[in-house]
């Protein structure tokens, strides 16, 4: 009762000297809100859900891993990692390991 939280997430990919841009051909697929009502379902929990979805998508499409970052904010989307509750960066294996 009264413990519901809204976590907003976005997945970005590097974009050269311009910094970062929304990930993929359909950026709206990798941006959204997760509502939780359990205190254990925090920013880390939301990031884990998003990363699991990313990895599943990469495996199903056969594209392999991409260099991305997952940003999670409390209540509303911010501008970047400086105001995020959590930022997780995933980098593909360069050497194939």
Buried (B, 14 or more C-beta within 10 A) or exposed (E): EEEEBEBBBBBBBBEEEEEBEBBBEEBEEBBBEBEBEEEEBBBEBBBEBBBEBBEEBBEEEEEEEBEBBBBBBBEEBBEBBEEBBBBBEBEEEEEEE
